[in-house]
Amino acid sequence: MSSAPALFTTVSAPLDSVLADDLYRFYHVGDEETRALRGVSLTLRPGELVAVMGASGSGKSTLLACLAGLDDPDGGHVDIGGTRITRRPEGERARLRGTRVGVLLQSDNLLPHLSVLDNALLPMRLAGKVDRTFALALLGQVGLERRAGHLPGQLSGGELARAGLVVALAASPQVLLADEPTAEVDADTEQRLFEVLDHFRTRGGAVLISTHSPALAARADRVLRLHDGRLHE
Ligand SMILES: Nc1ncnc2c1ncn2[C@@H]1O[C@H](COP(=O)(O)OP(=O)(O)OP(=O)(O)O)[C@@H](O)[C@H]1O
């Protein structure tokens, strides 16, 4: 499986894949203020895999959501391949994500009434490039070829994690932003998922993951640590 043929076309992005400049995000619930991000800056370049680690509640999911343009920071901005995603109309953000960014959130990416294969074909349809052979090859790479016709509710937790990654990568993005892609999977499944990330990185994709897994972080090019809303390399 790890010696799979080159699945991803080589990405050539001349600019930083992701540039985050001085991000602030404060949440307010009643009188309670949570300072989730306090001046976070980072760059993610083509062909690198960066892991963000930090205690539960340190702001990792908030950072990922701001990078993906799913949430707006209160201060600072994010550029994807030189294009601003922060505080842009939702249609523009969705287009940018659809063409350049694969997003894998903690709550999985799959629509419950579509088969695993149809879930993988959906982002391709939105990006205007349906490639069933590629979708099946990706499913094969994560060992899910025999689950293509199953509904998400018929998969195990580890299988769901693998299918979610396939959906995030289906439209051949330049950037993958994945929030704890190996949460709640066993060591073998983590290895399979890493191989897919590594393959994507080798072909020039830029990967940023949040993780609690020291084993996964050890295989990243860089590890960033979030503590009290600030990043430390
Ligand atoms: N929508 C929200 N409203 C209010 N507070 C929030 C909201 N989302 C997150 N928070 C708070 O912001 C802080 C950062 O949360 P976040 O989910 O980014 O942390 P995390 O590092 O991803 O945690 P975990 O590792 O447990 O997933 C936490 O204290 C959380 O309670």
The ligand as a Tripos MOL2 file, in Angstrom:
@<TRIPOS>MOLECULE
LIG
   31    33     1     0     0
SMALL
NO_CHARGES

@<TRIPOS>ATOM
      1 N1        -17.4060   28.5430   20.0280 N.pl3     1 LIG1
      2 C1        -16.7650   28.7230   21.1760 C.ar      1 LIG1
      3 N2        -17.2720   29.5350   22.1260 N.ar      1 LIG1
      4 C2        -16.6360   29.7370   23.2890 C.ar      1 LIG1
      5 N3        -15.4490   29.1880   23.6080 N.ar      1 LIG1
      6 C3        -14.8890   28.3710   22.6980 C.ar      1 LIG1
      7 C4        -15.5100   28.0950   21.4400 C.ar      1 LIG1
      8 N4        -14.7190   27.2490   20.7530 N.ar      1 LIG1
      9 C5        -13.6540   26.9930   21.5360 C.ar      1 LIG1
     10 N5        -13.7500   27.6690   22.6970 N.ar      1 LIG1
     11 C6        -12.7640   27.6780   23.7900 C.3       1 LIG1
     12 O1        -11.5180   28.1130   23.2220 O.3       1 LIG1
     13 C7        -10.4370   27.3500   23.7340 C.3       1 LIG1
     14 C8         -9.6920   26.7010   22.5890 C.3       1 LIG1
     15 O2        -10.5270   25.6810   22.0550 O.3       1 LIG1
     16 P1        -10.0360   24.7290   20.8640 P.3       1 LIG1
     17 O3        -11.1710   23.8550   20.5020 O.co2     1 LIG1
     18 O4         -9.4430   25.5830   19.8020 O.co2     1 LIG1
     19 O5         -8.8700   23.8960   21.6050 O.3       1 LIG1
     20 P2         -8.0600   22.5970   21.1180 P.3       1 LIG1
     21 O6         -6.6220   22.8780   21.3940 O.co2     1 LIG1
     22 O7         -8.4270   22.2460   19.7320 O.co2     1 LIG1
     23 O8         -8.5890   21.4900   22.1320 O.3       1 LIG1
     24 P3         -8.6850   19.8690   21.9730 P.3       1 LIG1
     25 O9         -7.2730   19.3440   21.9310 O.co2     1 LIG1
     26 O10        -9.4010   19.4670   23.2420 O.co2     1 LIG1
     27 O11        -9.4860   19.5710   20.7380 O.co2     1 LIG1
     28 C9        -11.0260   26.3650   24.7280 C.3       1 LIG1
     29 O12       -10.8690   26.9010   26.0270 O.3       1 LIG1
     30 C10       -12.5020   26.2850   24.3440 C.3       1 LIG1
     31 O13       -13.3050   26.0290   25.4770 O.3       1 LIG1
@<TRIPOS>BOND
     1     1     2 1
     2     2     3 ar
     3     2     7 ar
     4     3     4 ar
     5     4     5 ar
     6     5     6 ar
     7     6     7 ar
     8     6    10 ar
     9     7     8 ar
    10     8     9 ar
    11     9    10 ar
    12    10    11 1
    13    11    12 1
    14    11    30 1
    15    12    13 1
    16    13    14 1
    17    13    28 1
    18    14    15 1
    19    15    16 1
    20    16    17 2
    21    16    18 1
    22    16    19 1
    23    19    20 1
    24    20    21 2
    25    20    22 1
    26    20    23 1
    27    23    24 1
    28    24    25 2
    29    24    26 1
    30    24    27 1
    31    28    29 1
    32    28    30 1
    33    30    31 1
@<TRIPOS>SUBSTRUCTURE
     1 LIG1         1 GROUP 0 **** ****
